[in-house]
Amino acid sequence: LSTNVTCFVRTAEPLEYHRSFLKENCRPDGRELGEFRPTTLNIGSINTAEGSALVKIGNTTVICGIKAELALPSSDAPDKGYIVPNVDLPPLCSSRFRPGPPGEQAQTASQFIADVIDSSNIIKKEDLCIEKSKLCWVLYCDIMCLDYDGNLLDACIITLLAALKNAQLPKVTINKETDLAEVELQHKRHLQIRCHPVASSFAVFDDTVIIVDPTAEEESLCRALLTAVTDEDDQLCALHKPGGISLSAEKLQDCISRAVTRNREISKLIDKVIQSTEMSK
């Protein structure tokens, strides 16, 4: 009977149900307020891509594939290449998403990732230029959610960083006589990753109650969401807070400090997975 009552309360009064746990400094899934779900990473799983990675944060599962194409640099930036991120939230990942053109959440996530790429300088776009005004690389970073259970942005940034670190591009030169590009597929090199941004997301229930790594249910019930992106030098690269209640400066600083710790944890995970993948080759 008590199980049936619990299920009824969770369905009828989901916010009160969550608050009963938050008062005890824990959450319905057994985690503490500041505890992330188990995070696992797999790299190089898409053979047809230049680089790829799959990350799981709890049930949330996201995959990223990097495809590279040659293009003409823009006249505005003749010495730069392009990085084009795109986030796809297909109906298969959650019943909340519908078929058709990208919804608001997918567009917001794509824009957020584009902003992080620019603000963190994860890759210098000059590094993607092969010959000024003539030839450059375009990196298409296709990110797809396979299972949605909250905290999409953290998963997207982890899988993007890991896929970029996994990616290799062939050597390309322009033949001076024919003025055509020559691609040497046997000579591949890794991209130069200049910054290691990691995102940490928080859900705010009251100014005194802030939880990390919210599930989809927690996201739907909270009063505000916040994502802080930090790099390996403990610098803040980006802050994303789409509306909701305001936060005190002290609480905001707490979130940023937690994000700094999370960056170290994720950087260790990525390095460990890359090392074990290279050793198994």
N, C-alpha and C positions, 0 to 999 in steps of 0.2 A: 504493500500500500504506500509506504513512504517513497518508494521509487516513482510510483505513479503521481504522487503529490508533487514531488520535485520536478518531474517532467511538465506537469500542468503549470506550476509556478514559472518555470523557465520559458514556457510558451506564452503564457498570459501576461506575465510581468517580468520580461527579460532584464530590464534595467535594475529592478529591485533584487532580482536573483543574483545579478553580478555584484551589486553593492553589498549584499550579505557576505560575499567572499572578500571583496576589497577591504571591508572593515577589519577582517582578520589578516590583512596583508598577504592574501593569496588570491588565486584565480581559479575559475571552474576547471581548468585543465591541470591543476596541481602546481602550476608554476608560481614562483614568487613574482612580485610586481616588477622587479628589475631583471628578470631572467628571460633570455632569448630561447626560442625553441632550438632543438638540435639542427645544426647546419651541415649539410654534406655537399660535396662538389665533385664533379666528374669533368675532365677536359678531353678535347680531341675526339668526341664521339660522332661528329658528322664528317665523314671522309671527303665529301664533295665541297666542303667549305675550306677557306684559307685558315680558319681557326674557329673553335667552338667550345662551349662549356655548358654544363647543366648544373643548376643549383637547386637544392631543396632546403627550405626553412620550414620545419614542421611539415605540413601537407602542401604548402605553397611550392609549386615546381615551375621553374622557368628555364628555358633553353635559349642560347644565343649562337647564331652562326654569322661569321664574318665573310662576306664576299667582296673581292677586289676587282675593279674594272679600271681600264685606262681611259682618260678623258682629257679634254682641253681645259687648262686653268681658266678661271674667269678673268676678264679684263680688269676688274676691281682688285683682284689678288693674284697677279700672274705667277707668283712664287709659292703658291699654296695649293695643297690638295683639298679633298673634301672628306668629312666624316658624316654619314647620314644614318642616324638611329631611327628605328621604327618599332614601336611596341604593338603587338597584336594580342587582343583578348578574345579568342574565339569562343563560341558557345560551348565547346567541349570542356573548357576549364571551369565553367560555372553556369548555372541556369540564369544568373542575373544578366548575362551578356547575350545579345541577339546577333543573328547573321546580318551581313550588310557592311556599309562603310564604318570606319573606326568611330566608336562612341566617345563621349567626353572624357572618360577616365583614361582610355588608350591614348587619346591626343594629348592630354595633360602629362601623362607619363613620358611620351615621346619628347615633348618640349622640355620637361624637367631634365631628361638625360642629355639632350642637346645642350642645355644650359650648363650642366655639370662638366661635360666634355670641354666646353669653352672656358669656364671659370677655373677649372683645375689644371688646364693645359696637359691633360693626360697623354696626348700625343701632339707634338708641334706640327701644325699643318704644313709648315715649310719642309718637314721631313718627308712628306708625301709628294713633293714636287720632284719630277725627274729632270725636266729641263724647262727653265723659266719661259712662260708664255706659250710653250709648245706641248708639254705632256706632264700629266700628274696622275696619281692614284685617287680613286674614289673608294672609300671603305663603306660598304653597306652593312650596318649592324642590325640584323633582323632578330628581334627578341620576341619570343612567343611564350605565353603562359599556358602550361599544360594542366595545371590544377591550381585554382584560386582559393586561398584561405587567408586573405589579408597580407599586409606588408609587402605589396608588390614592388615598391620602389627599391627597398633594400635588396631584394632578390635580383632585380634588373641590373643594379650597379655592380653587384658581385659577379654576375654571369658575364656582363660586358667586360669588366676588368680582366677576368680569367680568360675569356675568349681572345681578347687583344693580346694578352701575354702568350697565348698559345699560337697565335697567327704567324704565318711566314709568307713573305712575298718574294717572287722570283726577281732576279736581277734584270733590269730593263735599260737598254741604251738606245740612242737614236743614231742610226747609220748616217754618217755625214754625207755620203754620196747619194743615197736614195732618199734621205730624210724620213725614213720609215722606222718604226719602233721594232727593236729586236729583243725578244723575251728569252731568257736563259732559264728554263724550268729546273735544270739540274743544280743551279746556284740559287738557293733560297736563304733568306735571312729573316730573323725575328724583327718585329717592330721595336723601336726605341720608346719604352714606356717611361715618361718623364715624371709622372705623379701617380700615386696609388690612392684614389678616392674610395671611401667606403661610407655607405649611408646607414644611419640608425633612425628608425621611426618610433614615435611615441604616440600614445593615445591619452588624452587628458579627460578625466572624468570630473574632477573638481580641481581647483588650484592646488589642493594638497595631495591629490591622488593622480599620479602619472605612471603609466605602465609602458614597458618597452615591447616591441615586436607584437603588435596587436593582431589577433585573428580577425577574420571577416566579421564575425559576430560582434567582437569588441569594437571594431571600427564603426559599425552601424549604430552602436549605442553611446559612444563617447561624445563629448561636447566639442572637441577639437583634435586635429591630427597635426603632427609636426615631424618633419624629417630634417635631420642635420647631417651634412656630408663633411667629413674631415679627411685630411691627407696624412701621410706618414710623419710629417713634421708638426703634427697636432694643430694645424691651421684649419680654420673653417672655410670650406670651398663654396658651400651653398646652404641655404636655409629655406625650406619650403613649408609654409603654413597656410593652407587654403581655408581662410575664415575661421569661424568658431570663437570660443571665449579667449580672452587675452591671458597671457602668462606673465608672472612677475619675472624681473630680471634674474633673481636668484634661481628660480625654477628653470629658466632658460639656460643658465650657466650649468646647472646640474645635468641637463640633457646633453649639452655639448661635451661635458667631461665624460659622460657615459659613452658618447659617440667616439671619443678619442680612444677609450679602452677597447671598444668594439673594433676599431680600425686595426689595432695590433692583433687581435684574435683572428680576424679574417685574413690579414696579410700573412700570418703564420700558416693558416689553412691553405691558402692559394700556393704558397711556396712549397709546402709539404706535398701537395697533390702534384704539382709540376715536377718536383724532384722524383717522386715515386713513378710518375709516368715515363720520365726520361730513363730511369734505371731499368724499367721493364721492357724498353725497346731492344 
